[in-house]
Amino acid sequence: MNTPRKSLALLVLWLNVLWPASVLAEPKDLDVLGWVEWAYLADLDVELKAKLDTGAETSSLDAHIIKKFRKGGKRWVRFGVDDPETGEEHVVVRERVRTIGVVQHDGSRQTRPVVTMDVCIDGHHMETEVSLIDRSEFIYPLLLGRNALTSFALVDAGSTFLGEPGCPEKAVETEPAGE
């Protein structure tokens, strides 16, 4: 067998046998969650439904009365989050991590402040970045994007509520990737 054919044969062997084994070895350590799950905002003691959207990079949270301000040389945001169960409004003040630009469905560009929130889903506790936006027209007040999910979850697009609701005291600390 000449050298180019031998190289091609080795490449085919690697692609069919060795490469899939190495790629498929990782997912067994990931939890399989539905495209809708219960999420717990730990620092607010609020549980709400979250859409798990791997098509979105950054997570977003339904917030209202979003006010940006500066204090002590830092950028801050004050906003309200409603508890869907009780209707109680939580006024939250967080340091603004950054501002992102999001292209809307109609092609227009919208800027959103991003803050860090304590989120727990299926026993995984994480501090993750969320953009703040009025999501009152959407069914789910929290959208968790792939940056929040990639280190611990696979999303089953045909199922909902596969994870355990709530946040046990000994939740697994999860570091969101790519933020």
QUITA-V792152 format. One record per pair of residues at least 12 apart in sequence whose ideal C-beta (glycine too) atoms are under 10 Angstrom apart, sorted by sequence separation. I is the first residue (numbers start at 1). GAP is how many residues later the second one is. D is the distance in Angstrom with one decimal. If there is no record, write none. Layout:
# QUITA-V792152
i={I	I}
gap={GAP	GAP}
d={D	D}
This chain:
# QUITA-V792152
i={37	38	39	66	67	79	80	99	100	116	117	130	131	36	37	39	48	65	66	67	78	79	99	100	115	116	117	130	36	37	48	63	65	66	78	79	98	99	100	115	116	130	131	35	36	37	63	64	65	77	78	79	98	99	114	115	117	130	35	36	63	64	77	78	97	98	114	115	128	129	33	34	35	62	63	64	76	77	96	97	98	113	114	115	128	34	35	61	62	63	64	76	77	96	97	112	113	114	126	129	130	33	35	62	63	76	77	94	96	97	112	113	128	129	39	41	61	62	75	76	77	94	95	96	111	112	113	128	152	74	75	94	95	110	112	121	127	128	153	39	62	71	74	75	77	93	94	126	152	72	75	92	94	110	119	121	126	151	152	65	69	71	75	124	151	152	64	92	117	119	124	126	149	151	152	65	67	70	126	148	150	151	69	121	124	149	150	151	68	121	124	148	149	150	63	100	102	119	123	124	147	148	150	122	146	147	148	61	68	98	100	102	117	121	122	145	146	147	148	97	99	121	144	146	147	48	97	98	145	48	79	97	145	46	48	49	46	47	48	77	79	81	94	96	44	46	47	48	76	77	45	46	47	75	77	94	44	46	76	124	41	46	58	60	92	122	123	122	123	41	46	58	60	121	122	123	125	45	57	121	122	123	124	125	44	46	58	121	122	123	125	45	57	68	120	121	122	123	125	126	44	56	66	67	120	121	125	126	127	128	43	66	120	123	124	125	126	127	128	129	44	119	120	123	124	125	126	127	128	41	43	63	118	122	123	124	125	126	127	129	63	121	122	124	126	129	41	43	81	120	123	128	60	63	80	120	122	124	127	79	121	126	58	60	61	79	82	120	59	77	119	58	61	84	84	119	59	61	83	82	59	81	116	81	116	68	114	66	63	66	62	63	64	66	50	52	59	60	61	63	64	65	58	59	60	61	62	63	64	50	58	59	60	61	62	63	64	57	58	59	60	61	62	63	64	44	47	58	60	62	63	43	44	61	62	42	43	56	60	62	41	42	43	62	41	42	39	40	41	42	60	62	63	40	41	62	39	40	60	61	62	39	40	60	61	62	98	38	39	60	61	97	38	39	42	59	60	61	37	38	42	43	51	59	60	37	40	42	58	59	60	58	59	51	53	56	58	59	33	34	51	52	55	56	57	58	59	33	41	51	56	57	58	59	31	32	49	50	51	52	53	54	55	56	57	58	59	31	33	49	50	51	52	53	54	55	56	57	31	48	49	50	51	52	53	54	56	31	48	49	50	51	52	53	56	48	50	51	52	46	53	54	46	52	53	54	52	50	54	41	54	39	41	52	54	39	52	53	36	37	39	52	54	36	38	51	52	35	37	39	52	37	52	39	51	33	49	52	37	49	33	37	49	59	31	37	47	30	33	36	47	30	33	35	47	58	59	30	31	32	33	34	35	57	58	29	30	31	32	33	34	35	37	45	57	29	30	31	32	33	34	35	36	37	38	30	31	32	34	35	36	37	39	30	34	35	36	37	38	40	42	33	34	35	36	37	38	39	40	41	27	32	33	34	35	37	38	39	40	33	34	37	38	39	33	34	38	42	32	33	31	32	40	31	31	31	31}
gap={12	12	12	12	12	12	12	12	12	12	12	12	12	13	13	13	13	13	13	13	13	13	13	13	13	13	13	13	14	14	14	14	14	14	14	14	14	14	14	14	14	14	14	15	15	15	15	15	15	15	15	15	15	15	15	15	15	15	16	16	16	16	16	16	16	16	16	16	16	16	17	17	17	17	17	17	17	17	17	17	17	17	17	17	17	18	18	18	18	18	18	18	18	18	18	18	18	18	18	18	18	19	19	19	19	19	19	19	19	19	19	19	19	19	20	20	20	20	20	20	20	20	20	20	20	20	20	20	20	21	21	21	21	21	21	21	21	21	21	22	22	22	22	22	22	22	22	22	22	23	23	23	23	23	23	23	23	23	23	24	24	24	24	24	24	24	25	25	25	25	25	25	25	25	25	26	26	26	26	26	26	26	27	27	27	27	27	27	28	28	28	28	28	28	29	29	29	29	29	29	29	29	29	30	30	30	30	31	31	31	31	31	31	31	31	31	31	31	31	32	32	32	32	32	32	33	33	33	33	34	34	34	34	35	35	35	36	36	36	36	36	36	36	36	37	37	37	37	37	37	38	38	38	38	38	38	39	39	39	39	40	40	40	40	40	40	40	41	41	42	42	42	42	42	42	42	42	43	43	43	43	43	43	43	44	44	44	44	44	44	44	45	45	45	45	45	45	45	45	45	46	46	46	46	46	46	46	46	46	46	47	47	47	47	47	47	47	47	47	47	48	48	48	48	48	48	48	48	48	49	49	49	49	49	49	49	49	49	49	49	50	50	50	50	50	50	51	51	51	51	51	51	52	52	52	52	52	52	52	53	53	53	54	54	54	54	54	54	55	55	55	56	56	56	57	57	58	58	58	59	60	60	60	61	63	64	65	66	67	67	68	68	68	68	69	69	69	69	69	69	69	69	70	70	70	70	70	70	70	71	71	71	71	71	71	71	71	72	72	72	72	72	72	72	72	73	73	73	73	73	73	74	74	74	74	75	75	75	75	75	76	76	76	76	77	77	78	78	78	78	78	78	78	79	79	79	80	80	80	80	80	81	81	81	81	81	81	82	82	82	82	82	83	83	83	83	83	83	84	84	84	84	84	84	84	85	85	85	85	85	85	86	86	87	87	87	87	87	88	88	88	88	88	88	88	88	88	89	89	89	89	89	89	89	90	90	90	90	90	90	90	90	90	90	90	90	90	91	91	91	91	91	91	91	91	91	91	91	92	92	92	92	92	92	92	92	92	93	93	93	93	93	93	93	93	94	94	94	94	95	95	95	96	96	96	96	97	98	99	100	100	101	101	101	101	102	102	102	103	103	103	103	103	104	104	104	104	105	105	105	105	107	108	109	109	111	111	111	112	112	116	116	116	117	118	118	118	119	119	119	119	120	120	120	120	120	120	121	121	121	121	121	121	121	121	122	122	122	122	122	122	122	122	122	122	123	123	123	123	123	123	123	123	123	123	124	124	124	124	124	124	124	124	125	125	125	125	125	125	125	125	126	126	126	126	126	126	126	126	126	127	127	127	127	127	127	127	127	127	128	128	128	128	128	129	129	129	129	130	130	131	131	131	132	133	141	143}
d={7.6	7.2	9.7	7.7	7.2	7.7	7.3	5.5	5.5	6.9	8.0	7.6	9.1	6.0	5.6	9.1	9.1	7.6	4.6	9.7	6.8	5.6	6.8	8.4	10.0	5.8	5.1	8.5	7.1	8.6	8.4	8.6	6.3	8.3	7.2	8.2	9.7	5.6	5.7	7.3	7.7	8.6	9.1	9.7	5.8	6.1	9.8	6.9	4.8	8.2	5.0	7.9	8.1	6.7	5.1	6.4	9.6	8.9	6.6	7.1	4.1	4.8	7.3	8.4	8.3	5.0	6.8	8.4	7.7	9.0	9.7	10.0	5.4	9.8	6.4	8.1	6.2	5.7	5.0	4.9	9.3	9.7	5.0	6.6	8.8	7.3	7.7	8.5	9.6	5.8	7.6	7.0	7.9	6.9	6.0	9.4	7.0	7.5	9.8	6.9	8.3	6.0	8.9	7.1	9.2	5.7	4.9	8.8	6.2	5.9	4.0	5.3	7.1	7.9	9.6	8.2	6.8	7.5	6.9	6.0	9.4	9.5	7.0	9.7	9.4	6.0	9.1	4.3	7.6	5.7	4.1	3.8	7.8	9.5	5.3	9.4	9.9	9.2	9.0	9.8	9.2	9.2	8.0	8.7	9.7	9.3	6.7	6.6	4.9	9.9	8.9	8.0	7.5	7.7	7.8	7.0	9.5	5.8	9.1	8.9	9.1	9.4	8.5	9.4	5.9	8.9	8.4	8.4	9.1	7.4	9.2	8.3	9.3	6.3	9.3	8.2	9.4	9.4	8.3	8.7	7.4	4.7	9.2	8.3	8.6	7.9	4.6	8.9	6.5	8.4	5.0	4.9	8.8	6.6	7.9	9.0	7.1	6.9	9.4	7.6	5.4	8.8	10.0	8.0	9.4	6.6	9.4	9.5	8.5	7.9	5.7	8.0	9.8	8.7	7.3	9.4	8.5	4.8	8.1	5.8	8.8	7.8	9.6	7.7	5.0	8.8	9.5	9.3	9.7	9.0	8.2	9.8	9.8	6.7	7.8	7.6	8.4	8.3	5.2	4.7	8.1	9.1	9.5	9.2	6.2	4.7	8.2	8.2	9.3	8.8	8.2	7.8	7.0	8.2	5.7	8.9	7.6	8.0	9.0	8.7	7.2	8.8	9.6	9.6	9.3	8.0	7.7	3.1	5.9	9.1	8.5	6.2	8.4	6.3	5.6	9.8	6.1	9.8	9.0	9.2	8.3	8.3	8.7	9.0	9.6	6.7	8.3	8.9	9.4	7.1	9.9	8.6	9.8	5.9	9.6	9.7	9.3	5.8	9.4	9.0	4.9	9.2	8.5	9.6	7.5	8.2	3.8	9.2	9.4	8.9	9.2	6.6	3.2	8.6	6.5	6.8	7.4	9.4	9.5	7.6	6.9	8.9	8.5	5.2	5.2	5.9	4.5	8.8	4.7	8.4	8.2	9.5	9.0	9.2	5.7	8.1	6.6	6.9	7.7	10.0	9.0	9.4	9.0	4.2	5.4	5.2	9.2	9.6	9.1	5.5	9.2	7.0	7.3	9.0	9.9	9.5	9.7	9.8	9.3	5.4	8.9	9.8	8.6	9.1	8.4	9.9	9.0	9.2	9.1	6.5	9.4	6.8	6.7	9.9	6.5	9.1	8.3	9.1	9.9	7.8	7.8	8.0	9.9	9.5	8.9	9.6	9.4	5.2	8.6	8.0	9.9	9.1	9.1	8.0	8.2	8.3	5.9	9.8	4.4	4.1	9.6	9.6	9.1	6.7	5.9	7.4	8.6	6.8	5.9	6.8	6.1	4.5	4.5	6.0	7.3	7.1	9.5	9.9	7.4	7.2	7.4	7.6	6.8	8.0	7.4	8.3	9.2	5.5	5.4	3.6	9.8	7.3	8.2	7.3	6.3	8.5	4.6	9.5	6.7	9.5	6.2	4.0	9.5	7.3	6.6	7.2	9.9	8.7	6.3	5.5	9.3	8.3	9.0	7.2	8.1	3.8	5.7	4.2	10.0	6.9	7.0	7.0	7.3	9.4	5.5	9.0	9.9	9.4	4.8	7.5	7.9	8.8	7.4	9.0	6.7	7.1	4.8	9.7	5.7	8.5	9.7	9.6	9.7	5.9	8.9	6.6	8.7	9.4	8.9	4.9	7.6	9.7	4.7	7.9	9.2	6.0	5.1	9.1	7.3	9.9	7.6	9.4	10.0	8.2	5.3	8.9	7.0	5.9	9.5	4.1	3.8	6.1	6.1	5.0	9.1	9.6	7.6	6.0	9.2	9.6	5.3	9.3	8.1	6.9	5.8	8.5	8.8	5.6	9.6	5.1	7.8	7.3	8.1	6.9	7.6	7.8	8.7	9.7	8.3	7.8	7.0	4.0	5.0	5.2	5.9	4.8	9.5	7.5	5.0	7.3	6.9	7.2	8.6	7.8	10.0	5.6	5.1	9.7	9.0	9.2	10.0	6.9	9.6	8.7	8.9	8.4	6.2	9.4	9.3	9.7	9.1	9.4	7.9	7.2	5.5	9.2	9.8	8.2	8.7	9.8	5.4	4.8	8.7	6.7	9.9	9.9	9.3	9.8	9.6	6.8	9.2	8.1	9.5	9.6	9.7	9.3	9.2	9.4	10.0	8.9	7.8	8.9	9.9	8.8	9.5	9.1	6.8	9.2	9.0	9.9	7.0	9.0	4.9	5.8	8.7	9.7	9.5	8.5	5.9	7.4	7.2	7.4	7.1	7.8	8.2	9.9	6.2	5.1	5.1	5.9	5.7	5.3	9.8	9.9	9.3	8.5	5.8	7.2	7.9	7.0	8.5	8.0	8.8	7.4	7.0	4.8	9.9	5.4	8.2	7.2	4.2	6.2	9.2	9.8	4.1	6.2	6.5	7.2	7.2	7.6	5.9	8.3	3.9	9.7	9.5	4.9	8.4	8.7	6.0	9.4	6.0	8.1	9.2	5.4	9.4	9.3	3.8	9.9	4.4	8.7	4.4	8.0	7.3	9.0	5.3	7.3	9.7	8.5	6.0	4.8	8.2	8.6	9.1	6.7	9.5	9.6	10.0}
